[in-house]
Amino acid sequence: MAVAELGVVVLDCPDPRALAGFYSEVLGGSVEDQGEWVDLKLPGGQALAFQEAPGFVPPKWPAPDHSQQFHLDLTVQDLDAAEKAVLELGAKPLDTEDRSRSFRVYADPAGHPFCLCAC
């Protein structure tokens, strides 16, 4: 028997509105701004939340001596088209050279790593 149910994944960041806007363009959904906390309600009922974190320091990729903390895997149909779209939205490539793999790693505008996966 489970003790709890996952409510929402929360990303700390310097600008919750901007980061929610980035993920809204990538994943769809509607942004609900509550000041220092912003929710992104996704199609299908999932949600991501963004919390203002003064002094935020983004994770490093790859860095065995510094934990990446977490990352999001985002499933796509076409890696090349999805890559072009996220780069235009402000993502930065972290590990994208190996084009034979089914995934590529990027950082969102606040520095959180995420993968585009054609899995």
C-alpha positions as semicolon CSV with decimal commas, in nm:
position;residue;x (nm);y (nm);z (nm)
1;M;0,000;0,000;0,000
2;A;0,138;0,340;-0,098
3;V;0,192;0,600;0,170
4;A;0,158;0,895;-0,067
5;E;0,071;1,001;-0,420
6;L;0,293;1,221;-0,634
7;G;0,143;1,568;-0,651
8;V;0,373;1,775;-0,870
9;V;0,739;1,804;-0,968
10;V;0,873;2,147;-0,864
11;L;1,170;2,315;-1,029
12;D;1,357;2,586;-0,840
13;C;1,462;2,871;-1,067
14;P;1,536;3,244;-1,070
15;D;1,230;3,336;-1,282
16;P;0,930;3,100;-1,247
17;R;0,720;3,279;-1,510
18;A;0,991;3,260;-1,774
19;L;1,068;2,893;-1,709
20;A;0,699;2,798;-1,704
21;G;0,666;2,980;-2,037
22;F;0,956;2,779;-2,181
23;Y;0,802;2,446;-2,075
24;S;0,458;2,560;-2,187
25;E;0,598;2,609;-2,539
26;V;0,772;2,269;-2,525
27;L;0,491;2,062;-2,364
28;G;0,172;2,265;-2,413
29;G;-0,065;2,334;-2,128
30;S;-0,171;2,643;-1,938
31;V;0,032;2,858;-1,701
32;E;-0,121;2,962;-1,368
33;D;0,086;3,242;-1,213
34;Q;0,069;3,270;-0,835
35;G;0,363;3,505;-0,780
36;E;0,671;3,325;-0,649
37;W;0,508;2,994;-0,752
38;V;0,384;2,915;-1,105
39;D;0,197;2,601;-1,211
40;L;0,196;2,453;-1,559
41;K;-0,111;2,233;-1,606
42;L;-0,032;1,987;-1,884
43;P;-0,269;1,810;-2,119
44;G;-0,361;1,477;-1,963
45;G;-0,365;1,606;-1,606
46;Q;0,004;1,615;-1,518
47;A;0,160;1,932;-1,383
48;L;0,497;2,096;-1,333
49;A;0,551;2,376;-1,085
50;F;0,818;2,645;-1,075
51;Q;0,931;2,812;-0,755
52;E;1,137;3,129;-0,725
53;A;1,472;3,049;-0,565
54;P;1,695;3,350;-0,500
55;G;2,059;3,250;-0,536
56;F;1,970;2,954;-0,759
57;V;2,275;2,772;-0,895
58;P;2,202;2,540;-1,189
59;P;2,325;2,179;-1,184
60;K;2,633;2,086;-1,388
61;W;2,627;1,835;-1,673
62;P;2,808;1,602;-1,675
63;A;2,987;1,635;-1,345
64;P;3,043;1,324;-1,133
65;D;3,144;1,543;-0,839
66;H;2,822;1,752;-0,857
67;S;2,481;1,586;-0,864
68;Q;2,251;1,688;-1,147
69;Q;1,969;1,659;-0,888
70;F;1,711;1,536;-1,141
71;H;1,622;1,568;-1,506
72;L;1,313;1,540;-1,722
73;D;1,281;1,290;-2,008
74;L;1,054;1,434;-2,276
75;T;0,931;1,189;-2,540
76;V;0,924;1,319;-2,900
77;Q;0,844;1,177;-3,242
78;D;1,124;1,354;-3,433
79;L;1,449;1,433;-3,249
80;D;1,576;1,677;-3,512
81;A;1,253;1,878;-3,525
82;A;1,221;1,880;-3,145
83;E;1,583;1,986;-3,107
84;K;1,534;2,278;-3,344
85;A;1,225;2,387;-3,151
86;V;1,379;2,374;-2,802
87;L;1,693;2,555;-2,918
88;E;1,477;2,833;-3,065
89;L;1,299;2,856;-2,727
90;G;1,629;2,907;-2,544
91;A;1,752;2,558;-2,451
92;K;2,126;2,491;-2,464
93;P;2,280;2,164;-2,590
94;L;2,467;1,963;-2,326
95;D;2,521;1,622;-2,488
96;T;2,393;1,610;-2,844
97;E;2,689;1,503;-3,059
98;D;2,606;1,129;-3,082
99;R;2,325;1,134;-3,338
100;S;2,294;0,752;-3,334
101;R;2,140;0,751;-2,984
102;S;1,767;0,773;-2,918
103;F;1,812;1,073;-2,686
104;R;1,987;1,411;-2,661
105;V;2,056;1,619;-2,350
106;Y;1,986;1,993;-2,314
107;A;1,961;2,255;-2,042
108;D;1,648;2,466;-2,005
109;P;1,693;2,845;-1,976
110;A;1,749;2,815;-1,598
111;G;2,010;2,539;-1,644
112;H;1,809;2,226;-1,551
113;P;1,905;1,929;-1,768
114;F;1,639;1,754;-1,975
115;C;1,644;1,489;-2,245
116;L;1,454;1,470;-2,568
117;C;1,390;1,098;-2,622
118;A;1,267;0,921;-2,932
119;C;1,195;0,606;-2,733
